[in-house]
C-alpha cells in the first residue's frame, strides 16, 4: 500500500510536469494573436489618450470661452451702469426746475407776468418832441448845437418821454 | 465541575452572539438616529458650516411720469463691510479708511476692534469710485458688495406722491410704498462653499435662483404740469404767508390725477433731514372743515332728492336760529328772495341751511355718504384719511345746519375734488388714481391697475347739469370772479372756513382755510382742480377763497389748458 502510494505520488508529479510543459507549448503556439491584442491594447491606449487630450482641449476651450463670456458680461454690466448713470444725469438735466432756473439766469427768460407791455403812440411822441424843440429854439434862440449839449434840454426830453410811457 | 464547565462552554457562543447582536442594534439605532431621526438637523448644521449664501439683488423698478420722464431710478452703489476677526491693525486701518471715506477714525477703530463680531458695516451705498479707492488699499478683512441706491433726479418734485425708500430699499411712503411688491422684484440667490477659515472655495458657486427685476411704474401725473403747479403753490404760500397748501388737478371723467402738489415739500434725496410734518401728503391726508366750498354738495342733494329746482326761490332772513345756534350772513342784513342758484352764487349761509332743512337728516346723510365723505376715495396712495363725518344719529340740533355750509364736517382735498368730479361726470363718482400702467423691463408684463371699485351714481345727470351751470355762474357773476380765464367758460366755488380752536370750543375769528375748487372748459369739463391754503394772510387783510385761492386756480388751470392744448368750447366762444 505504501509503495503504491509513493508510486502514485510520482505519477502525479510527472503528470503535473507534463501539464506545465504543455502550457508553455501552448503559449508559444498563440504568439500571433497576442501581438494583435497588444496592438489593440496600445491603439486603445493611444485613442483613449487622444480622447482625453481632446476632452481636456475642449474643456480648455470651453473655459476660455466662458472667460470671454464672463468678461463680456462684466463689460455689458459696466456699460449698463454707465448708461444708467448717464440716464440719471440726463433726467437731472431735463428737470423743469433746472431748465427754468437756467433760462432765467443765463438766457434772459422772463415770466409773462413779469413783463409789462407798453403801447407807445410814436406819432404823439414825435409831435411832443417837435414842440419841445420849437420851445427851446424860441427860448434860447442861439445855435442848435448848444441846445443839444445843454443837459437841461436833454433832461426835459427824457422827462417828457417818461411821462408818455408811464402816464 | 464538568457540568459547570460544559454549561459555560455552551453559554459562551450565545453570549458572544448576544453581544454582537446588541452592538449591531445599538449601531443600527445610532445610524437611524443620525441618518433619519436627526438627519435634517445635522444636514442644516453642515450646510451652515460649509455654505455661504449671497443675495443677487433685483433691480428696483423705475418710476416715470405719464410721458416717460424718469422720476425715480436705482443705481448700483457699493457697501463696504469688515470681518474684524481678520483685521490686524484696527487703528491703522481706521486712519486709512477715515481719510478716504471722511469718517470719524475713533468710530471706525471701535468697529474694527470688535473681533468677535464677524461682520460690521463700514459704510453703505457709496459711489464706486470711492469704494475702488478703499479696495485698492487691499486691506485684510475689508470687503465690498454691491447694493442698489434709489435716486430721484427731480429732487423735491412730486415728493409726496413718489415717496421714498429706506436703506434696505423698501418703500416707506408714496407710490414707493403702495407698489412695493411690484417695484421691488425678487432677489436671486447664489450659494458658495467655504473652507474652515471661511474663505470661499473657487468654482463652488451654485445659482439657486435668478433675480427678477422689479416692474416699472408709469404715473398719471405730467412732470411739467406738476412743476408749474408746485411753483405756483409755493409762490402763493410765500406771498400770503400761509402755513401749508395743496393743489390737485384731476380729469373728472376718468379720475386720472395730473398733478398733486403740496407745500411744504422736501428733497427726496435727503428726506431723512426733513421735518416729519413735511412728509405728509396733505392732498389725501389733511382733514379740514371745508366751509362754503361744500355748499354745492348740499344744493346737489336737495335738488336731487326733492322737487326743488335751481330756480326755486326762498325768502332768506339775514339770520337764522337752528338748535340754539344763530347763523348769520356776513354781508346781508335784510331779508331777500334768493333762488337755489343765487344761494350758491352769493354763497349764502342762511340759504344753504334752509336748503338742508328741506331734507330729513337721514336723506342728507345718505347723500353725503354717496358723495364719498367719511370714506376713502380708494386712491392708490398710502395714508389716505377719511375725514370726520358722524352718523346722523350722533348729530346735534345744529349739526345739519352747520354741515350744510361746510362746518362740523372734516374732509380731505381729494374727497372734495372727487365730489366736484361727480357733478362733472354726469352724477357718477369717478375713482381717482395715480398709477397709469405697470410694465416689466422686457415688456412681458403690462397692466393697468385702475381701481377696481365700481363707479357709482350719486345724483341724476339732470341734477349734475343744473349744479354745473350754477357753478359756472358763480365764476361769471358771483364770488369766483377772480378765477375767470380769458376765452374759457370756467365753473367753481370759493370757500373760506374759520379754523376750529384746537382743544377748545368754537372757531378762530382771524385764522381761516381758504379754498377754491373749479373746472374748465365750461360745459364739457376736461379738468377739475382744487386749491387749498391753510392760514393765509394778506397785506390788505382780505383773506377769502376768492382773493387767495381763486387767482392761484386761475393761473394753474390756465397753464394746464394751454399746455394740454385744450381749446375753448364753442359755447365758451359764444359767451
Interface residues (C-beta under 8 A of the other chain):
Chain A: X81 X84 X85 X87 X88 X91 X92 X94 X95 X96 X97 X100
Chain B: X69 X70 X73 X75 X76 X128 X151 X153 X154 X155 X157 X223 X224 X227 X228 X231
